[in-house]
Amino acid sequence: MAETKREIERKFEFTQADAGRGSGSGSPDRSGPPDRKPARKDRPRLPDLTGTAGVETVSPQGTVDLDAVYWDTPDQRLAADGLTLRRRTGGADAGWHLKLPVSPDVRDEVRAPLSDTVPDRLAELVRSRVRDGRLEPQVRLRSSREVSHLLDADGAVLAELSTDTVRARRGKARATWTEVEVELADGVDPELLDAVERRFREEGLRVCEAPSKLARALTETGGAPPARTETGPAEDTAGARVLGYLREQRDTLVAQDPAVRRDLPDSVHQMRVAMRRMRSAFKTYRKVLDRAATDPLGEELRRLAAELGVARDQEVMAERLLTHLGELPDTLRLGPVRGRLRVWDTTRGHAARQQALAALDSDRYVALLDALDALLADPPLREAAGRPAEEVLPTAVTHDFERLAGRVETALDLAPGHDRDLALHAARKAAKRARYAADAAVPALGKPAAHLSKAAKKVQTLLGDHQDGVVAREALRTIAVQATAAGESAFTWGLLYGREESLAERSERRLPEVWRKAAAVRDRVDLNG
């Protein structure tokens, strides 16, 4: 069973002059046996942090010896994306540790018990990077860690201060250095790290250039991950802008994979958005990339988004129904309505999550990731790709906005009912595509494209609320049938059904005005300016 810990920490290193006083030269070392343990007395001395940002006492905790073997593919796919996977003995948290970057100074560490091979749970979390590759031991780091606790006036731990003398070995290459790590206790203000950094700088320490011990070990032993090579047209061309946008979405898709597997909030949504943005870009910028190559990938992205969408749609719908149910007075909640909703959500939610995980575990998913990488490494460019972005992108964005206009006008011409609901859903998807087209063009076209994106988003949001209401009515009817079959009152479900009808009618009444304002933005902005 894996557990997760959020780490907020900052690493520091001594300047060359200070490091020279001890063993932390920070340079390759081939002069002696690989496992010779440096004497503790050689360590550079740390400045006293007493009085720094609420630190009342620095309490020594002793020294611990750590032995970590870092695993990766032979071509360092995990290291290239800032992930580390290690098997470590020594210390209180011996076991397997997978560190996933969250933001600067912040990582999630997923832990699993010691075993001889990579635990299945951790292997799943790196699948979007490893794919059909092979995880093998790459680097061994042996550290002598001197630990102190930074305590406040009440004796509570604010942070752990560690001075690590590190010996790295990768094949026959070796390196040694000393670094200092400050890791915050849970709930402590990150301002403490800034205060410690200011104090350290006064005494000649600086923030480490390498983001992790592994990154430093690879650099100093000549094993840094190779740079990703992806070709493309010259900078500021339409091709360069579109490919840059697509690569951002590809990277988001890959990065969200472990978050989806960990069932983190909003992760499925973010992953699906990346897929939709890529699909939209393939269609919008068909003058830039050959659709003979992008259409099959777009279809695979559509299929995967649909597989994941069941879980996301269930999450959104359950939250909507629970909110509306909670807004009713007790006198209108007849029968075990909360229990009935919970049963409906649990049953559908579990099945939806299993469907999403099965999609991510499939060979088809890995093939899609590989195909996206291949397309972006050697893109199927058309003639327009080599032209300036300012000449090509405005036409594509304008075309998608005109397409949206047609969808909205078609829907407004229909009478309320099923056909109009379908037309409004089509208009919603067109609004989303117009918004994504404008978003992709913002780096090249600036504020005019940003204004169009904002206008399209307002239309999309209104139509999204309408579509959620359509789906909610179907869900409420299903729940009412189940309640009736169980001998329960269906009154409350019928009441909520009527409310959803009223909300949908309100959205439809608002659409002409919302669209009028969006069309005014379209008429006002000059994408060619």
C-alpha positions as CSV (number, residue, x, y, z in Angstrom):
1,M,0.0,0.0,0.0
2,A,1.5,3.3,-1.0
3,E,1.3,6.5,1.0
4,T,1.9,10.1,0.0
5,K,3.7,12.9,1.8
6,R,3.8,16.5,0.5
7,E,7.4,17.8,0.8
8,I,8.2,21.5,0.9
9,E,11.9,22.0,1.0
10,R,14.9,23.9,-0.3
11,K,18.4,22.7,-0.9
12,F,21.6,24.8,-0.4
13,E,25.2,24.3,-1.3
14,F,28.4,25.9,0.0
15,T,30.3,28.2,-2.3
16,Q,33.6,26.8,-3.6
17,A,35.7,28.6,-0.9
18,D,33.5,27.3,1.9
19,A,33.3,23.8,0.5
20,G,37.1,23.6,0.2
21,R,37.3,23.6,4.0
22,G,35.6,20.2,4.1
23,S,34.8,17.3,1.9
24,G,32.1,18.9,-0.3
25,S,34.2,19.8,-3.4
26,G,31.2,19.2,-5.7
27,S,33.6,17.7,-8.3
28,P,34.1,14.2,-9.7
29,D,36.2,12.0,-7.5
30,R,38.1,8.9,-8.8
31,S,40.9,9.0,-6.2
32,G,39.8,6.4,-3.7
33,P,37.5,3.5,-2.9
34,P,33.8,4.4,-3.8
35,D,32.4,3.7,-0.4
36,R,35.0,5.5,1.8
37,K,33.1,7.5,4.4
38,P,34.3,11.1,4.9
39,A,35.1,12.1,8.4
40,R,32.3,14.2,10.0
41,K,34.8,16.7,11.3
42,D,35.5,17.8,7.7
43,R,31.9,19.1,7.2
44,P,31.6,22.9,6.7
45,R,29.9,24.6,9.6
46,L,26.4,25.9,9.3
47,P,25.4,29.4,10.5
48,D,23.3,29.5,13.6
49,L,19.6,29.8,12.7
50,T,18.4,30.8,16.1
51,G,16.2,33.9,15.9
52,T,15.4,33.3,12.2
53,A,11.7,33.7,11.4
54,G,10.5,32.3,14.7
55,V,13.2,29.7,15.2
56,E,13.8,29.6,19.0
57,T,16.1,26.6,19.2
58,V,18.2,24.4,16.9
59,S,18.0,20.9,18.4
60,P,20.6,18.3,17.2
61,Q,19.1,14.9,16.4
62,G,22.2,12.9,15.5
63,T,23.5,11.4,12.3
64,V,22.0,8.7,10.1
65,D,23.5,6.8,7.1
66,L,21.4,6.5,4.0
67,D,21.9,4.2,1.0
68,A,19.7,5.0,-2.0
69,V,19.7,3.4,-5.5
70,Y,17.9,5.4,-8.1
71,W,16.0,3.7,-10.9
72,D,15.2,5.0,-14.3
73,T,15.1,3.9,-17.9
74,P,18.5,3.7,-19.7
75,D,17.7,7.0,-21.5
76,Q,16.7,8.7,-18.2
77,R,13.1,9.4,-19.0
78,L,12.1,10.1,-15.4
79,A,15.1,12.4,-14.7
80,A,14.3,14.3,-17.9
81,D,10.9,15.2,-16.5
82,G,12.2,15.9,-12.9
83,L,10.9,12.7,-11.3
84,T,13.0,10.5,-9.1
85,L,12.4,6.8,-8.1
86,R,14.6,5.3,-5.5
87,R,15.0,2.4,-3.2
88,R,16.5,3.6,0.1
89,T,17.6,1.9,3.3
90,G,18.6,3.7,6.5
91,G,16.6,6.3,8.3
92,A,13.0,6.2,9.6
93,D,11.4,6.1,6.1
94,A,13.3,3.2,4.4
95,G,11.5,2.0,1.4
96,W,10.7,3.0,-2.2
97,H,10.1,6.7,-2.8
98,L,8.7,8.2,-6.0
99,K,9.0,12.0,-6.0
100,L,6.7,13.9,-8.3
101,P,7.3,17.7,-8.9
102,V,4.4,20.0,-8.0
103,S,5.9,23.4,-8.0
104,P,9.3,25.0,-7.1
105,D,10.3,23.7,-3.6
106,V,7.3,21.4,-3.6
107,R,7.1,17.7,-4.4
108,D,4.8,14.8,-3.6
109,E,6.6,11.8,-2.3
110,V,4.7,8.5,-2.8
111,R,6.1,5.7,-0.6
112,A,5.9,2.0,-0.7
113,P,7.5,-0.7,1.5
114,L,10.9,-2.2,0.7
115,S,11.0,-4.9,-1.9
116,D,13.5,-6.2,-4.4
117,T,11.7,-4.9,-7.5
118,V,9.8,-1.7,-8.3
119,P,6.4,-1.9,-6.6
120,D,3.5,-2.2,-9.1
121,R,1.8,0.9,-7.6
122,L,4.8,3.1,-8.3
123,A,5.4,1.6,-11.8
124,E,1.8,2.5,-12.7
125,L,2.5,6.1,-11.7
126,V,5.4,6.5,-14.1
127,R,3.9,4.6,-17.0
128,S,3.2,7.7,-19.1
129,R,6.9,8.4,-19.0
130,V,8.4,4.8,-19.0
131,R,5.8,3.3,-21.4
132,D,7.4,0.2,-22.9
133,G,10.8,1.1,-21.5
134,R,12.7,-0.8,-18.7
135,L,13.3,0.5,-15.2
136,E,16.8,-0.3,-14.0
137,P,19.2,0.8,-11.3
138,Q,21.1,3.9,-12.6
139,V,22.9,5.7,-9.7
140,R,23.8,4.9,-6.1
141,L,23.9,7.6,-3.5
142,R,25.3,7.0,0.0
143,S,24.8,9.9,2.3
144,S,25.9,10.7,5.9
145,R,23.1,13.0,7.2
146,E,23.5,15.2,10.2
147,V,20.0,16.2,11.4
148,S,18.7,19.1,13.5
149,H,15.2,20.3,14.3
150,L,14.3,23.9,14.1
151,L,11.9,24.5,17.0
152,D,9.6,27.4,17.9
153,A,9.1,28.9,21.4
154,D,6.7,26.1,22.3
155,G,9.1,23.4,21.2
156,A,7.1,22.5,18.1
157,V,9.1,21.4,15.1
158,L,9.1,24.1,12.3
159,A,11.5,22.3,10.0
160,E,14.2,19.6,9.7
161,L,17.7,20.9,8.9
162,S,20.0,18.3,7.3
163,T,23.6,18.4,6.2
164,D,24.3,15.7,3.8
165,T,27.7,14.5,2.7
166,V,26.9,12.6,-0.5
167,R,28.9,10.0,-2.4
168,A,27.5,9.2,-5.8
169,R,28.4,6.3,-8.1
170,R,27.2,5.7,-11.6
171,G,29.2,2.8,-13.2
172,K,32.8,3.7,-12.7
173,A,32.2,7.4,-12.3
174,R,32.0,8.9,-8.8
175,A,31.4,12.3,-7.3
176,T,31.2,13.7,-3.8
177,W,29.7,16.9,-2.4
178,T,28.0,18.4,0.7
179,E,24.6,20.0,0.6
180,V,22.1,21.4,3.1
181,E,18.4,20.7,3.1
182,V,15.6,22.5,5.0
183,E,12.3,20.7,4.9
184,L,9.3,22.3,6.5
185,A,7.0,20.5,8.9
186,D,3.4,20.2,7.9
187,G,1.5,23.5,7.9
188,V,4.5,25.8,8.4
189,D,4.5,29.0,6.4
190,P,7.0,28.7,3.4
191,E,8.2,32.1,4.3
192,L,10.5,30.3,6.7
193,L,12.5,29.0,3.7
194,D,13.0,32.5,2.4
195,A,14.2,33.7,5.8
196,V,16.6,30.7,6.0
197,E,17.9,31.5,2.5
198,R,18.6,35.1,3.4
199,R,20.5,34.0,6.5
200,F,22.5,31.4,4.6
201,R,23.4,33.8,1.8
202,E,25.0,36.1,4.4
203,E,27.3,33.2,5.3
204,G,28.2,32.1,1.8
205,L,25.6,29.4,1.1
206,R,23.4,29.5,-2.0
207,V,20.4,27.6,-3.4
208,C,21.5,24.5,-5.2
209,E,21.6,24.8,-9.0
210,A,20.5,21.1,-9.3
211,P,16.9,20.5,-8.4
212,S,17.7,17.2,-6.7
213,K,20.6,15.0,-5.5
214,L,20.0,12.7,-8.5
215,A,20.2,15.6,-11.0
216,R,23.5,16.7,-9.5
217,A,24.8,13.1,-9.5
218,L,23.9,12.6,-13.1
219,T,25.5,15.9,-14.1
220,E,28.7,15.3,-12.2
221,T,29.1,11.8,-13.4
222,G,28.4,12.6,-17.1
223,G,25.0,11.0,-17.2
224,A,22.6,14.0,-17.6
225,P,19.4,13.1,-19.6
226,P,19.7,13.9,-23.3
227,A,17.8,16.9,-24.5
228,R,14.6,16.1,-26.3
229,T,15.1,16.8,-30.0
230,E,12.0,18.1,-31.8
231,T,12.3,19.8,-35.2
232,G,10.2,22.5,-36.6
233,P,10.1,25.7,-38.6
234,A,11.8,29.0,-37.6
235,E,10.7,31.0,-34.6
236,D,7.6,33.2,-35.0
237,T,6.3,31.3,-37.9
238,A,2.8,29.8,-37.8
239,G,4.3,26.3,-37.5
240,A,6.5,27.2,-34.6
241,R,3.5,28.7,-32.7
242,V,1.2,25.8,-33.3
243,L,3.8,23.2,-32.5
244,G,4.7,25.0,-29.3
245,Y,1.1,25.0,-28.2
246,L,0.7,21.3,-29.0
247,R,3.8,20.4,-27.1
248,E,2.5,22.2,-24.0
249,Q,-0.7,20.1,-24.2
250,R,1.2,16.9,-24.8
251,D,3.3,17.6,-21.7
252,T,0.2,18.4,-19.6
253,L,-1.4,15.1,-20.7
254,V,1.7,13.1,-19.6
255,A,2.1,15.0,-16.4
256,Q,-1.6,14.6,-15.4
257,D,-1.4,10.8,-15.8
258,P,-0.1,10.0,-12.3
259,A,-2.5,12.6,-10.8
260,V,-5.5,10.8,-12.4
261,R,-4.2,7.5,-11.1
262,R,-3.9,9.0,-7.6
263,D,-7.5,10.3,-8.0
264,L,-6.4,13.9,-7.3
265,P,-9.1,16.6,-7.5
266,D,-9.6,18.1,-11.0
267,S,-6.9,15.8,-12.6
268,V,-9.3,14.0,-15.0
269,H,-10.6,17.4,-16.1
270,Q,-7.1,18.8,-16.7
271,M,-6.1,15.8,-18.7
272,R,-9.2,15.9,-20.8
273,V,-8.8,19.6,-21.5
274,A,-5.3,18.9,-22.8
275,M,-6.7,16.3,-25.1
276,R,-9.5,18.6,-26.3
277,R,-7.1,21.4,-26.9
278,M,-4.9,19.2,-29.1
279,R,-7.9,17.9,-31.1
280,S,-9.1,21.5,-31.6
281,A,-5.7,22.7,-32.7
282,F,-5.4,19.8,-35.3
283,K,-8.7,21.0,-36.8
284,T,-8.3,24.7,-36.5
285,Y,-4.8,24.8,-37.9
286,R,-5.2,22.3,-40.7
287,K,-3.4,24.7,-43.0
288,V,-0.3,24.3,-40.8
289,L,-0.3,20.5,-40.1
290,D,-1.4,17.8,-42.6
291,R,-4.7,16.4,-41.5
292,A,-3.8,13.1,-43.0
293,A,-1.5,12.7,-40.1
294,T,-3.4,14.5,-37.4
295,D,-6.9,13.2,-38.0
296,P,-6.1,9.6,-36.8
297,L,-4.5,11.1,-33.7
298,G,-7.5,13.4,-33.1
299,E,-9.8,10.4,-33.2
300,E,-7.7,8.5,-30.7
301,L,-7.7,11.6,-28.4
302,R,-11.5,11.8,-28.7
303,R,-11.8,8.1,-27.8
304,L,-9.6,8.4,-24.8
305,A,-11.3,11.6,-23.6
306,A,-14.6,9.8,-23.8
307,E,-13.2,6.9,-21.7
308,L,-12.0,9.4,-19.0
309,G,-15.1,11.6,-19.4
310,V,-17.4,9.1,-17.7
311,A,-15.6,9.6,-14.4
312,R,-15.4,13.3,-14.8
313,D,-19.1,13.7,-15.8
314,Q,-20.2,11.6,-12.9
315,E,-18.1,13.7,-10.5
316,V,-19.6,16.9,-11.9
317,M,-23.2,15.5,-11.9
318,A,-23.0,14.1,-8.3
319,E,-21.8,17.5,-7.0
320,R,-24.5,19.4,-8.9
321,L,-27.3,17.1,-7.6
322,L,-26.0,17.1,-4.1
323,T,-25.8,21.0,-4.1
324,H,-29.4,21.3,-5.4
325,L,-30.6,18.8,-2.9
326,G,-29.0,20.6,-0.1
327,E,-30.7,23.9,-1.1
328,L,-34.2,22.4,-0.6
329,P,-35.9,22.8,2.8
330,D,-36.3,19.7,5.0
331,T,-40.0,19.6,4.3
332,L,-39.4,19.0,0.6
333,R,-36.8,16.2,1.1
334,L,-39.1,13.2,1.3
335,G,-37.7,9.8,2.0
336,P,-34.0,8.6,2.2
337,V,-33.0,11.0,-0.7
338,R,-29.4,11.5,0.4
339,G,-28.8,7.8,0.8
340,R,-30.4,7.1,-2.6
341,L,-28.1,9.7,-4.2
342,R,-25.1,8.2,-2.5
343,V,-25.9,4.7,-3.8
344,W,-26.4,6.0,-7.3
345,D,-23.1,8.0,-7.2
346,T,-21.1,5.2,-5.6
347,T,-22.2,2.6,-8.0
348,R,-21.7,4.7,-11.1
349,G,-18.5,6.4,-9.8
350,H,-16.7,3.2,-9.0
351,A,-17.4,1.8,-12.5
352,A,-16.4,5.1,-14.1
353,R,-13.1,5.1,-12.3
354,Q,-12.3,1.6,-13.2
355,Q,-13.1,2.4,-16.9
356,A,-10.7,5.4,-16.7
357,L,-7.8,3.4,-15.2
358,A,-8.3,0.6,-17.7
359,A,-7.9,3.1,-20.5
360,L,-4.7,4.4,-19.0
361,D,-3.4,0.8,-18.6
362,S,-4.1,-0.1,-22.2
363,D,-1.5,-0.7,-24.9
364,R,-3.6,1.7,-27.1
365,Y,-2.9,4.5,-24.7
366,V,0.9,4.0,-24.8
367,A,0.7,3.8,-28.6
368,L,-1.1,7.2,-28.6
369,L,1.5,8.8,-26.5
370,D,4.3,7.4,-28.7
371,A,2.4,8.6,-31.8
372,L,2.1,12.1,-30.4
373,D,5.8,12.2,-29.6
374,A,6.6,11.1,-33.1
375,L,4.4,13.7,-34.7
376,L,5.8,16.5,-32.6
377,A,9.4,15.3,-33.2
378,D,8.9,15.3,-37.0
379,P,5.8,17.3,-37.7
380,P,3.9,16.9,-41.0
381,L,4.1,20.6,-41.9
382,R,2.2,22.3,-44.8
383,E,3.2,25.3,-46.8
384,A,1.6,27.8,-44.4
385,A,3.7,26.5,-41.5
386,G,6.7,28.5,-42.8
387,R,4.8,31.8,-43.1
388,P,4.7,34.4,-40.3
389,A,2.2,33.6,-37.5
390,E,0.6,37.0,-37.9
391,E,-0.4,36.1,-41.4
392,V,-1.8,32.6,-40.8
393,L,-3.3,32.5,-37.3
394,P,-5.9,35.3,-37.7
395,T,-7.7,33.6,-40.5
396,A,-7.9,30.3,-38.6
397,V,-9.2,32.0,-35.4
398,T,-11.7,34.1,-37.4
399,H,-13.0,30.9,-39.2
400,D,-13.7,29.2,-35.9
401,F,-15.5,32.2,-34.5
402,E,-17.7,32.3,-37.6
403,R,-18.4,28.6,-37.2
404,L,-19.6,29.4,-33.7
405,A,-21.8,32.1,-35.0
406,G,-23.5,29.6,-37.3
407,R,-24.1,27.1,-34.5
408,V,-25.6,29.7,-32.2
409,E,-27.9,31.1,-34.9
410,T,-29.1,27.6,-35.8
411,A,-29.9,26.8,-32.2
412,L,-31.8,30.1,-31.7
413,D,-33.9,29.4,-34.7
414,L,-35.3,26.2,-33.2
415,A,-38.2,25.8,-30.9
416,P,-37.4,24.7,-27.3
417,G,-37.2,21.0,-27.0
418,H,-34.9,18.0,-27.8
419,D,-33.7,19.3,-31.2
420,R,-32.7,22.7,-29.7
421,D,-30.9,21.0,-26.8
422,L,-28.8,19.1,-29.3
423,A,-28.1,22.3,-31.3
424,L,-27.1,24.1,-28.2
425,H,-24.8,21.3,-27.3
426,A,-23.2,21.6,-30.7
427,A,-22.9,25.4,-30.2
428,R,-21.2,24.7,-26.9
429,K,-18.5,22.5,-28.5
430,A,-18.0,25.2,-31.2
431,A,-17.5,27.8,-28.5
432,K,-14.9,25.7,-26.9
433,R,-13.1,25.2,-30.2
434,A,-13.2,29.0,-30.9
435,R,-11.8,29.7,-27.4
436,Y,-9.0,27.2,-27.8
437,A,-8.1,28.6,-31.2
438,A,-7.8,32.0,-29.7
439,D,-5.8,30.7,-26.7
440,A,-3.3,29.1,-29.0
441,A,-2.9,32.4,-30.9
442,V,-2.4,34.7,-27.9
443,P,1.4,34.4,-27.8
444,A,1.5,35.7,-31.4
445,L,-1.5,38.0,-31.6
446,G,-1.7,39.3,-28.1
447,K,-4.7,41.1,-26.5
448,P,-7.1,40.8,-29.5
449,A,-6.9,37.0,-29.4
450,A,-7.2,37.1,-25.6
451,H,-10.4,39.2,-25.9
452,L,-11.9,36.7,-28.3
453,S,-11.0,33.8,-26.0
454,K,-12.7,35.5,-23.1
455,A,-15.8,36.2,-25.2
456,A,-16.0,32.6,-26.4
457,K,-15.6,31.4,-22.9
458,K,-18.6,33.2,-21.7
459,V,-20.7,31.6,-24.4
460,Q,-19.2,28.2,-23.6
461,T,-19.9,28.6,-19.9
462,L,-23.6,29.5,-20.4
463,L,-24.1,26.6,-22.8
464,G,-22.2,24.3,-20.5
465,D,-24.6,25.0,-17.7
466,H,-27.5,24.3,-20.1
467,Q,-26.0,21.0,-21.1
468,D,-25.3,20.0,-17.5
469,G,-29.0,20.6,-16.9
470,V,-30.0,18.4,-19.8
471,V,-27.8,15.6,-18.4
472,A,-29.1,16.2,-14.9
473,R,-32.7,15.7,-16.0
474,E,-31.8,12.3,-17.4
475,A,-30.0,11.4,-14.1
476,L,-32.9,12.5,-12.0
477,R,-35.3,10.5,-14.0
478,T,-33.1,7.4,-13.5
479,I,-32.9,8.0,-9.8
480,A,-36.6,8.5,-9.5
481,V,-37.3,5.2,-11.2
482,Q,-34.9,3.4,-8.9
483,A,-36.5,5.1,-5.9
484,T,-40.0,4.1,-7.0
485,A,-38.9,0.5,-7.5
486,A,-37.6,0.5,-3.9
487,G,-40.9,1.8,-2.6
488,E,-39.5,5.3,-1.9
489,S,-41.1,8.6,-2.7
490,A,-40.1,10.2,-6.0
491,F,-41.4,13.6,-5.1
492,T,-38.1,15.2,-4.4
493,W,-36.5,13.9,-7.6
494,G,-39.5,15.3,-9.6
495,L,-39.1,18.6,-7.8
496,L,-35.4,18.8,-8.8
497,Y,-36.3,17.8,-12.3
498,G,-38.6,20.7,-12.6
499,R,-35.9,23.0,-11.2
500,E,-33.5,21.8,-13.9
501,E,-36.1,22.6,-16.5
502,S,-36.4,26.1,-15.1
503,L,-32.6,26.7,-15.1
504,A,-32.4,25.5,-18.7
505,E,-35.1,27.9,-19.8
506,R,-33.3,30.7,-18.0
507,S,-30.0,29.9,-19.9
508,E,-31.9,29.8,-23.2
509,R,-33.4,33.3,-22.5
510,R,-30.0,34.6,-21.6
511,L,-28.2,33.3,-24.7
512,P,-29.2,36.0,-27.2
513,E,-27.7,38.7,-25.0
514,V,-24.6,36.8,-24.2
515,W,-24.1,36.0,-27.8
516,R,-24.7,39.6,-28.9
517,K,-21.9,40.8,-26.6
518,A,-19.5,38.1,-27.9
519,A,-20.3,39.0,-31.5
520,A,-19.6,42.6,-30.6
521,V,-16.1,41.7,-29.4
522,R,-15.6,39.7,-32.6
523,D,-16.6,42.7,-34.7
524,R,-14.4,45.1,-32.6
525,V,-11.1,43.4,-32.3
526,D,-8.5,43.4,-35.1
527,L,-6.4,40.2,-35.2
528,N,-4.3,41.6,-38.0
529,G,-3.4,44.8,-36.1
